[in-house]
Amino acid sequence: MPQLIFFVVIAVVAYVGYRAFLREAERVTRRMERVRREAANRSMGTLVRDPRTGEYHLAKD
């Protein structure tokens, strides 16, 4: 029985770690795509509109 609990805990940790890895990979991919577009357009940054105030500011990572 302790072995079963051990393997279940390992499986849950592996699943959570895998999900965290996928989230981080998606974040890095989005950032690199934005950097690539900025380089192609020769821009210094990406402006993002604040929906509450209507003002624009540089995108933050």
matplotlib code that plots the C-alpha trace (Angstrom):
import matplotlib.pyplot as plt

x = [0.0, 2.8, 4.2, 0.9, 0.7, 4.3, 3.6, 0.4, 2.3, 5.0, 2.5, 0.7, 4.0, 5.0, 1.6, 1.8, 5.4, 4.5, 1.7, 4.0, 6.5, 3.9, 2.7, 6.3, 7.0, 3.9, 4.9, 8.4, 7.0, 4.6, 7.5, 9.8, 7.2, 6.6, 10.3, 10.6, 7.7, 9.3, 12.6, 10.8, 9.1, 12.2, 10.1, 11.4, 8.5, 4.9, 2.2, -0.7, -3.9, -5.1, -8.9, -9.7, -7.9, -7.6, -3.9, -1.1, 2.0, 4.8, 4.0, 5.6, 6.9]
y = [0.0, 2.6, 1.9, 2.7, 6.0, 6.8, 6.2, 8.3, 11.2, 10.9, 10.9, 14.0, 15.8, 14.9, 16.0, 19.4, 19.9, 19.1, 21.6, 24.2, 23.5, 23.9, 27.2, 28.5, 27.3, 29.1, 32.3, 32.2, 31.4, 34.4, 36.7, 35.5, 35.9, 39.5, 40.2, 38.8, 41.0, 44.0, 43.3, 42.9, 46.3, 47.9, 49.1, 49.7, 48.0, 47.0, 49.3, 47.9, 49.9, 50.0, 49.2, 51.2, 54.5, 54.2, 55.1, 53.2, 51.8, 49.5, 45.8, 44.1, 40.6]
z = [0.0, 0.8, -2.7, -4.3, -2.4, -3.3, -7.0, -6.9, -5.3, -7.9, -10.7, -9.4, -9.0, -12.5, -13.9, -12.1, -13.2, -16.8, -16.8, -15.3, -18.0, -20.8, -19.3, -19.2, -22.8, -24.0, -22.3, -23.8, -27.2, -27.1, -26.0, -28.7, -31.3, -30.1, -30.2, -33.7, -34.9, -33.2, -35.0, -38.3, -37.9, -36.4, -33.4, -29.9, -28.1, -28.3, -27.0, -25.1, -24.4, -20.8, -21.0, -17.9, -18.6, -22.4, -22.2, -24.0, -22.3, -23.2, -22.9, -19.8, -19.7]

ax = plt.figure().add_subplot(projection="3d")
ax.plot(x, y, z, "-o")
ax.set_aspect("equal")
plt.show()
